[in-house]
Amino acid sequence: MINLKNKTALITGGSRGIGKACVRYLSRAGADVAFTYNTNKNIAENLCKELIDGSIVRAFKVNALSEDEIKTAIDSIKKEFGKIDILVNNAGIWEEGKIDDLTLADWEKTLNINLTGMFLFTKYTVPIMKKHNFGRIINISSTAGQRGEADHSHYAASKGGMIAFTKSLAGELGKYNITINSVAPGWVRTDMTKNFLEDKFREEKIIKEIPLKKIAVPDDIAGSVLFLASDLASHITGSVINVNGGSVL
């Protein structure tokens, strides 16, 4: 029922975790997919070889802290694919930082990658979408952006900003047939959380607090992204889709 043939998607941070699952889901639905990576070159190259039902998958090395690299990548994608119909802003980091130990450099690093990077990818993609009078933007935020997260205030601030950004652009871009929504995961088993969840006591405590009694896997998040990218979600914009097993109600 979901068919993304003749659509082109750009997924940031697509070489691992949630981003990698999104690359697979959208390409399996028929979209041609461009994705960015920073350090995982071998993984990115292997993912590009997974051509599914004729979809084209291309990887672009981009430092999310560099406006020039982001703009250059988007120009290259536009040149190769002709358009960008779907943007998934997924690239981000999650690092611990108690407020009295958190340095300005730590704060700026997280906000620059998670929030400013998202802004720049969106800024340079929107004109392409406006030209074609069509767009689907999906921002991967977090439950932390809704309820905060102790010892990770810089991360929570970046994700809260992402949610506010999403709602703001929904009103701004609707007249161009561009929808923008956010998917807010709770705990997800990825490379980013692997070390944290290796503590079995901590893992059990987290699971007890989730009504569905399990921690999500990347595919759980990618399914919601696929839905929002499809025509099934054509009348949804400015929304936050919680994919957290009920941990935020």
Protein Blocks (a to p, Z undefined) as FASTA:
>chain_A
ZZcehiacddehilgcjllmmmmmmmmnopacddddfklmmlmmmmmmmcgehiacdddd
ddfkbmklmmmmmmmmmmmnopafbdcdfbccdddddfklpcfklmmmmmmmmmmmmmmm
mmmmmmmmmmnopacddddddfklmnopehilmmmmmmmmmmmmmmmmmmmmmmnopacd
dddddddddfklmmmmmpmklmmmmmmmpmnlpacdfklmmmmmmmmmpmklmmgghiac
ddehhpaZZ
